[in-house]
Amino acid sequence: MSRFEKFQNIQVLNADNEPLNKQIFIHDCIINFENGFISDWYNESVDEEASCPAVSCIDGYSEHWENGVIDNKNGPAVSSPDGIEVWENGKYLGVASFYK
């Protein structure tokens, strides 16, 4: 199950009360923020469809988010050594069918 689910639709502000727009490193994880919401990081110089997960942890765990909710249009939203989960627009849909 998602480690960061409770942060859906939560906007994080910096010390100046502005939305966070950067990566942070906490508890062996990298978390990407855009406009204060957890979100995948896109590199326009490479490919508009290519993205880095919103959350990447040292133990191989990752989550894909879009605009503050768990979501991945291009595959599983949560990947971990324990399994693969499908989420759509913040709703858990179950274990990826191709891994059952």
Buried (B, 14 or more C-beta within 10 A) or exposed (E): EBBBBEBBEEEBEEEEEEEBEEEEEEEEBBBBBBEBBBBBBBEEEEEEEEBBBBBBBEEEBBBBBBBBBBBBEEEBBBBBEEEBBBBEEBEBEEBBEEEE
